[in-house]
Amino acid sequence: MNLHKDIKSKFNSDEQELLNYAELAAKKSYVKLYLVGGPVRDLLLGNVSHDLDLLIEGEIDLFIAEFNKITHSEPIRSSQFKTFKYKINDYEIDIALARTEIYKFPGSLPEITPGSITKDLYRRDFTINAIALQIFPKPYKIIDPINGIEEVRNKIIKIIHEKSFQDDPTRIFRALRYSTRLNFPIDKNTSILINRDINYLNTLSAKRIINELFKYLTEKDIYKSLSSLTKYDLLHIIDRNFPTNENFVKHLNIFKEQIFSITEKELILLAILSSTMNQNKLNNFISRFSLSKRISRILIDLNKINKKISYISFMKRPSSIANLFDKYDVEALRIASIVTRNKKFTEHINNYLNIWAKIKPYNNGDEIIEMISIDKTKLSLIIEKLRNAQINGKINSKSDEKIFLEKLNKQLFK
């Protein structure tokens, strides 16, 4: 594929316009502009790419100032590594400085210095991502110092240098994601280096680990992507309390069967990972990964619910089930219904969420007080009994409720 001859035709009209803006900003700021990494790889593979990953060789701050003026926009995010993310007309653009990196110790964030395009490509993760296309100044030309194009043609995931996983252990996660996404095998020597360096994952912060795990949820085939985490016994390197590889993969069938929002996917993954933990281990998991109060509450409730699934599935009286479910976070109940394979339990959850939790008395509080002449302190007890009676099918109308109230009043207060 002659990418350099007609690169813009590979993108849609909106993306072409953004590339034109970037070229104009590069011209005005006297910098060199490159398309790099994944977009170049995908275009070489003949895949449609909607990623705009741009690299600047030169004064990036001047380029950013010009780009802001031309597009009438500002970065939505930037970092100390001179990286900038834009969202313009629903399109994301990543712009970075060509640089070199030095890692003081394994798992640390790098120290950067401005560098050439060639040096920048040598700092990248895999050969297939170390390809650039110069789009300003013209003419377009491909920069491929590490034979990345050959590796794309050979369809293989290959590390660039022997200490790459030690410098940045998150590359182990990426190797598996790219391998499953592209259906490229991992190079034999790269696989040896993963086995050699896999314990360097323990040098990463918990936040970086969880962010890498969540990236698997953005892949097209989530089941296949997450299943790859069982290779190299990766799950148990991260946390020995995670489920066995077999149980983990079995739970992943959920992602084959249903479509979920990103938030739901994250909760489901966390629920699966913590499914075999006791309360103490779960508390340690929550603390280690600095999970939010909301997510922590859901996982704690899930832990409690999981212990009662068998018991709940045999319960007969609907009101007893509903009163039990009232104690738990609604989201925890919903996630439990997704993750469990107990049909009766799932049926109870669905009834609760769709019917029982929504039930209210036919008469409002003032009407009930007037009808049976009670004081307000007794109202909550009456409403609870009315709700239970409705759930159990003993009250189906306003007249049913009136009869029930009269009998209840005699039993409790006369």
N, C-alpha and C positions, 0 to 999 in steps of 0.2 A: 504494500500500500504506500503510495507516494503522499504521505501526510503533508509534506512541506509545500506541495503544489497547490492544494486547494483545501487548506485546513478549515476555513470558515464554513464551507459547505457541509461539514460534519455536524454542525450545531444548528439549532433552530434560529429563527430571525431575531428573537429577543436576546439570545446568547451571543449571536453575531454582533448585535449592537453593543453589548457590554464589552466584547473583545475590542471593538472599534474605539470605545471610550478609553480602555486600558492602553491601547496603542497611542492614542492622542496624548494621554497623560505621560506616557514614557517619552514621547517626542519632546514634550514641553519641559520635562524634568531631566532630560539628557541621561536616561538610564537604559539599560538593556532589559527586555521583557521576555520571559519564557513561560510556556505551558509545560508543566512538569508532572511526573509521577503517574498516578492512577489514570487520569484522562488520556495521557499519551499511550499507556499500556492498553486501555480499553479500545481506543481507536485503532491501534495496531491489530487487535483481535477482531476488528470489524464490528464491535459492539457499540451501540448508541451510548454516548457519554453526555451527561448533563452537568458534569463537574467542571468548574473553572478554578483550577489550582494554578496560581500565577506566582512566578518568582522574579524578584527584582535584583539585578546586579548594578549596584550604584547607591546613590542617596535615596533610600526608601522613603524617608520623611518628606522629601520634595515630591516624590511620586504620589504619595498618599494625599498631600495637600492639593495637588492638581486633580487627582481622581475625585476627591471630594467636591471640588468646584464643578467639574464637568458633569458629574452624576447628581449633584445637589443632595448628597448623602453623607453619612458618617459611619464609621465602623460600628457594628453592634458589639464587637468584642476585640480586644487586642491583648498582647502579652509582652513580657519583658524580653521575649525572644524575637521581637520585631515581626510578629505575625498579626494579621488583621483579617477579621471576618466581616463581610458585608451581606446584607440581605436586601436586594433591589428587585422590586416587582416579582417577589416570591422566588427569586433565584439567589442561591448562596454563592459567594465568591470568596475564596481564600487567597490572600496575598501575603508573601513572606519574603524576607531578606535572604539572599544567597549568603551562606555562612558556613563556618567550620564549628565543630563542637568538641568540647573536652569534658569527659565525665571523671570527676575526682574520685568517685568510688561507685561500685555497682549499684544500680537502682537510683542513683542521684539524678537530679535535674542537671542538664549540661550548662557549662559556661560557653558563651558564643562569642565569635568575632566575625566581622564581615569577611566574606570570601568570594572566590570566583564560582561560576556555574559548575565547573568540573569538580572543585573541592566539595561543593554542596552535594553533588550527586554521589560522591564517595561516602558521605556521612549517612546516607539513607539506609533503609532496612534491607531490601532485597533487590537483586539485579533487575527484576522486571519493573521495579518502581524507580529505577535510577536512569531514566531516559528523559530528555528535555527537548522541546521544540522551540527554537528561537523565533519569536513572532515580531520582534522589533529590536534592532533595525532590520529591514528586509535586505536581502531575500531570506525567506524562511529556510531554516536548516536544522537538522537533527543533531543533537549532542548525545553521544552514547559511549562514554569512556570505558564502561565495564561490560560491554557486549550484552546489554539488557535485551536488545531486539532479538538476539539469537536465543536467549532463554525464553522469551515470549513465544518464539516459533517452536522451541523444544517443549513448551508447556511444563515448566518446572519452577518450583520455589527454591531459590538459592540465596544463601546469605552472602553479604559482600565481604566481610572479614571475620576472622576467627574469634575475635572478642566482642562481636556485635551483641550477643545475648547477655554478656556480662555488663556491657555498657548500658543497655536498655532491655531488661528482661521482658518488658511488655511485648517485645518483638516475637516472643514465643506464642503469645495469644494471637498476634497478627498472622504468623506463619500458618496457624491452623485455620483461621478465618479465610485467608486468601486461598488456601488449598481446597477448602470445601466450596467456596464461592465459584472459583474458576475451574474446579475439577483438575487442578494441577497437583501431581505428587510432590512431596517434599524431597529435595535432593538428598542423597545418601549421606554425604558429609554434613549437611545442615541438620539432618536428623540425629547424627552422632553428637553434634554440638548441643542440640536441645537436651539430649539425655545427660550430657556432661554438665550443662549449666542450669538445669531446671531448678535447682535449689536456690538460685539467685532470685527467684520469684519472692522469696522470703525477705528480700531487701526492699521490696516495694511497699509503699504505704497502702493501707487497706483501701483508701479512697481510690487510688489508681487501679487497684485490682478490681474493685466493684465496677468502676467505669469501663474497664476492658470487658468484663463479663456482660454488662448491659449492651455493649456494641454488638454482641452476637444476636441480640434481639432485633437489630435493624436489618439483618440479612434476609434475603428473599426466602430461603429455605431454612427456617429457624430450627426445625428438628435436626436437619443434617448438620447445621453449623454448631449447635450446642452439643450434639453427640460427639463431635470431635474433641471435646474437653476430656473425654475418657482416655484419649491417647496419652502416652507417657505417664499415665496415672496422675494427670494434671490436677484433678479435683482434690485428691488427697494430699498433694503437695501444698495446695492453697489452704486447706483446712481438713484435718483428719476426721472431723465430725460430719463432714458432708456424706450423703448416702453413697452406697456402693455404686460402681459404674453401671451395673445391671439395673438397679432400681432407678437410678437417675435417668437412664435412657427410656425405661418403661414409662416414666411419668411424662416424658417429652412428647408422647403420642398426642397429648392435648393440643400441641401446636400444629399437628397435622389436621385436626378435626374442626378447629374453630379459629375465628379471626378476633384479635383483641387489640385494644388501644395500647400505646406504649406504656402507660402507667400500669395497666392490667398485666402486661407482659412482665414488667419488672417485679410486681408483687407475686406473680405466679412462680417466677424463677426463684425468688427469695424463699417462697413457701416450700418449693421442692428442695432447695439446698438445706433448709433447716428442719425438714420433715422428720428426721430421726433423732433430733436433739431433745434432751430433757430440759427442764426449766433453767438450770444453771448454765448449761452449755449454750442455750439460746440467749441468755443474758450476756454471756461473753461474746457471742457472735454479734449481737446488737451493738455492744460497746466497741468491739474491734473495728467494725465497719461504719461506726458513727451514723447509724441509721436514724432517721428523723423520728420525732415522738409519735407522729401519726402512723408511720410504717411499723415502728416498734410495737405500738398498741395492737395493730392488726396481727402481727406475727405472734405476740403473746396470746392473744385470743385464739388464734389458729392452733397453737400448741395445746391449749386447754380443750378446744373442740375435738381435735384429733384423738385425744384420749377417750372421748365419749361417743365416738361415731358408732361403734357396734351397739352400745347401750341405747343410743337415740334411735337407731334404725328399727329397734324392736318396740319402741313406745307406741301405744295405741291411741291415747287420748290426745286429740289435737291441741287442746288448751295447755296441757302439760308441756308439750313440745314447744309451743309458742312462748310460754313463760320462761322456759329454759333459754331459748334463743334471744329473748329480750336482754339477757345479761351480756351479750357479745356485740362487738362492732359489726354493723351490717356488711361492711366490705369484707371482713374476715369470714362471715358466713357465706358470702358470694364466692370468694376464692376457694373456700372449703368445698363448696358444691362443684366447682370446676375440677379441682385436683383429685377429689376422692373418686373411687370406682364403685362405691356402694350405692346402688340404684335407689334403695328405699330412703337412705339418708338424703340423697340429692332431691328426691321427691318431697321430703319434709321441708328442706331448705326452700325449694321453689314455692311451695304452698305458703310458707311463712313470708317470703319476700313479696310475693304477688297478691296474696289474699289476707292472711292473718294479721300481718303488721299494719295493714291499712284499715282494719275494722274500727269503727267508732260507734258509740251509742246512737240510736235513732233520735233520742231526745237530748237536748243540751243540758249542761249542769244545772242551770236555773230551773228548767222544766222538771228535772228529776227531783230537786229539792222541794219544789212546790207540790209535786205529785204525791210524794210519800212523807212529806213534813219531817225532814231530817235537817240537822245543822251541817254546815260546810265541812266540818272535820271528818264526817263519815262518807263524804262524796267519793273520794278516791277508792275506797273499798268497794262501794257500789258499782262504780264504773269498771273496776277490775272484774267483778263477777258478771256484769253485763257482757263485757268483752269475751270472757271465757264461754259464756252461754252461747253467744253468737258463733264463736269459733267451733263449738261442739254441735252446732246445728239446732239448738233448742230455741233460738230466737231468729225469726226470719222476716219480721215486719215490726212496725211501730206498735201495732196492737199486741203482738206477741210480747214485746218488751214491757208494755204496761202491765199485762197479766203477771209476767215474771217479777216485776218490781213490787207488785202488791203482795205476792207470796213471799218474796225476799224480805220485805218490810216486816211481815208478821213473824218470820223466823228469827230475824236478827234484833229487832227493836221493840217488839210488843211483848 
